[in-house]
């Protein structure tokens, strides 16, 4: 079985923090967003190869990261885009990757690289193997308004009977979380696209598959964070830190109060300040300031200025 980790998005909703780095490499506790997924995939012997699907703009960052991490299952697969306006859509990119890498003869697991969830991927694969039908992970978001932003699932028994991508009037709160498993005979992206179907969201492809035959849900009630905004990223950090703090050994914190959910990376400096619910990147500095619900990027500085809900880009000076 092969696996594809989708890591080609440009995360424009988190700019400037993700303007020049993939959001999948943002720190979450002692790891990164994508490493938690890759750790699970590497630990399952049924996964023979893991393709990191990304774009030309971020390919070097991923290659460097995984080279330093060390792995024998990772293969980089780079789509021919370097800007948001050039993207093929998720299904279009999957079709190109399958052709480019010669996939389609084995079962395939596809998972979004910005997911942080509580279940073990091996449990998901077990569930898939028990049916050998297309399978997706499903989570109850518990709110009809939230459900509008996702692919909505209707289930009868152990089968999905309807799938609606981002409906205006959702009838339930059970949604797809972009973790899919396909038997080899369901890897039909080219056939789907040849029918002039939507190439953007994978949910449209799932909706098409539901009309073709059986699709199975894997429902879970552990945690799930879809890291697409600064708020969801900070929520994931809060989960990883268990409401506490993580301070790098070579960071400097003097005469300051650090509240809950604070991650201070190597070389950062905090003096005479109060900081809460914030990630402070390498070599950033906060002096004489109150900073909450913010992300302070590499080499940025805050001096005598209070911030709340801010994204401060690299090398930015606020004073």
N, C-alpha and C positions, 0 to 999 in steps of 0.2 A: 504494500500500500504506500502510495506517495502522499505527501502533504504540501499544501501551498499556504503560505502565510502572506496575506495581503498587506503590503506596506508601501503602497504607491501614492497615497493621498498627500496633499499639500497643507492640510490643516489650517486653512486661511482664517478660521474662527479663533485661532490661538496666536495669530501674529501679534506682535513681532517675535514672540518666544519660539515659534516654529517656522519663522521666515527662512532660516538657514540651517535648520536641523529637523529631522523627522520626529514627529511626536512619539513614535514608538520607542525612541531612545531616551525619552525623558525619564529621570530617576523616580522610582516609586519604592521608597524604603531602601533596602540594600540591593535592589535589582533595578531593572528597567521595565517599561511596559511590555516590550516584546520578549524579554528573556524568560518571563514566567511561562509563556506559551511554548517557547522553544525547549525549555527544560522538560516540560511534560511530553512533548513530541519525541525528544531524544530518548526519554526513558521508556518508550514503548517499542518493543522489538518488532512489532508489526509495521512500523513506519521505517521504510528503507532509505528514504531521501526526503529532505525538507527544502522546498524552493521558497526563497524570500523574493517575492514579487514586488519590485520597486521601480522607480523612475531614474532617469539619468541624473537629475539634480541631487539625489540623495544616495546614489549607488556607492560612492566612495566612503561615505560615513558608515554604511552598513558593512561594507567589505572590511574596513578597518576594525569595526566593533567585533565582528565575528572572528576575524583573524586573531585579535587579542584574547577573545574568549576561549578559542580553541574548540573545534568540533570537526567530526568527520562525516556528518550527515548533511551539512548545509551546502546548498548550491544557490548562488545568486542568479536571478533571472531579471534582466533589466528591460523594461519597455522603452520604446523610442519616444519619450516625452521628457521635457524639462520644465514645463509650465502647466498650470491648472487648465488653461484654455486648450491645451493639446491632448487632454486625456481622452481615452477611448471609451470610458465607462468601465465599470467593474466586470461585466459579462464580456465586453469586447476585449478587455485585457486578459481575462481568463482564456478566451478562445485563442488569442495570440500566443499565450504562454503554453497551452497544451500543444499547439502546432510547433512552436519554437523548440520545445524540450522533448518532443516525441512522446507525449503522454497519451493516455486513453486506453491502454491495454490493461491497466491495473485500477483497482479502486482508488478513489481520490478523496482526501479530506481537505476542505478549504475553510480557512478561519481568518477573520479580520485581526490584524496585528495590534489594534488598539483596544482589544477586549481584555478586561480583567475580571475573572469569574472564579467562583469557589469550587466548582466541580472538577474532578480529575478527567482529563481528556481520554484516558484509557476506559473510563466508565462509558463515555460517549461512544467510543469505538465498539465496546462490547454490545451496547444497545443496537448500534447499526448492524453489526454482524449477526445478531439474532434474527433480523428480518431480511437483510440484504436488499433493502429498498432505500431510495434516497431518504436521508434523515437530517433533521435540523434540531438544534438546541432551542428550547422555548422557555421564556421567563415571563412571569406575571408582573408587570410594572405597577399594577394596582391603581392606575389612574387613567381615565379615558382621555384626558388632554395629552398626557405623555404618550399614550398609545398612537396618537396621530403621527408621530415622528418615526414610526417603525413599520415593519411588515406585520400585519395582524393575522393571527392564526385562529381558525375554527376547527375544533377537534371533535370527532365522534369515535368513541372507543379508543383504539390505538392507531388511528389514522387521521391525517389532516384532510378535511373535506373542502376547505376553502382557505385561500390566502389572498390578502389584499395589501398592496404596498401603499403605506402612508394614507389610509382612508380619512376622508373629511369627517365621517360620522362612524367612529368605531363602535362595534357592538360588544366587544370584550376587551380585556386588557392583557391577553396572552400574545406575546410578540416573539419574533425571530431575533436572535442575537448575532447573526452572521457567523455561525459555526455549522458547517454542512459536511455531510459525507455522501459520496455518490458511488454506487457500483459502476464498474466499467461501462456497462451498457446504458447508463444514464448520463454519461459525459457527452452531452449533445449540444454544446454551446454553438457550434457552427450551424447546425440544423435550426436552432432557435433563432439565430441572427439572420439566417437566410429567409426567414419568414417575416422580415421587416419588423421584428419585435424590439422593445426598448433595450438598449445595450448598457444602460447606466447601473441601476440597482440590481443586485442578485435576486431580490425578492420577486422581480418580474419573471425571472427564469423559473423560480420555485413555483409561482402561480401557474406558469405554463406546464410544468411537470405534474402538478396536481391534476390538471385536466387530462394528462396522458396516462396516469396510473397511480399506484400507491406511493404516498410520501408519509414518513413516520415522524412523530415528535419525540424529542427527548426533553422532558420537562424537568426543571430543577428549581429549588427554592433557596439555594445558597446566594452569596452576594454576587452582584454583577455591576460593573462600571463600564459604560461606553464612553471612552475618553475622547470626546470631541470638542469640549470647551474647557476653559480655564476652571470653571466651577466643578465639572466632573473630574478633572485632573486632581484638583485639591481634595475632593472627596476620596479619590483613590489613595492619595497620599495619607489622608487621615486613617483610612482602613489599614494601610500597610504599617503605619507608625502606632496603631492602636491608641490613637489620641495622645501620644507622647511626643518625644523629641528625638532627633538624630543629629548629633553634632560631630563633624569630622574632627579627628585628633589635631590637625594643624589649622583648624579655624580659630579665630580669636573672638571671644565674647567677654566684654568688660563692662561692668557697671550697668548691666542691662537685665531686663525681665523678659524671659522667653515663655510664652504661654503654650497652649496645646497645639499639636500638629505643626511643628516647626522643623524643617530639614535644612541644615546649614552645611554646605558642601566644602571641600578642601580649599583653603586659602581665603575664605570669606571672612569679613570682619564686621562685628556688631559692637558699637560703643554707645553708651548713654542712651539706650533706646528700649522700646517695648515692641516685641514682635510676636504675632500670633497667626496661625493658619497660613503660613507662608513658606515658600521654598526660596532659599538664597543660594544662587549658583556660585561656582568657583570664582574666587577673587573679586566678588562683589562686596560692596561696603554699605553699611547703614549706620549713620551717626546722628545723634540728637533727633531721633524721629520715632513716630508711632506708625508701625506698618502692620496691616491686617489683610487677610484674604488676597494675597498678592504673590506674584512670581517675579523675582529680581534676577535678571539674567547675568551671564558671565561679564565681569569687569564693569558692571553698572554700579552707580553710586547714588545714595539718597542722603542728603545732608540738610538737617534742620527743616524737614518737610514731611508732613504726615500723609500717608497713602492708605487707601482702602479700596480693594477690588481692582488693583492695578497690574498691568503687564508691562514690565520695564525691560526694553530690549537691550542687547549687548552694547556695552560702552556708553550707555545713556547716562547723562548727569542730570539729577534733579536736586535743586537747592533753592 
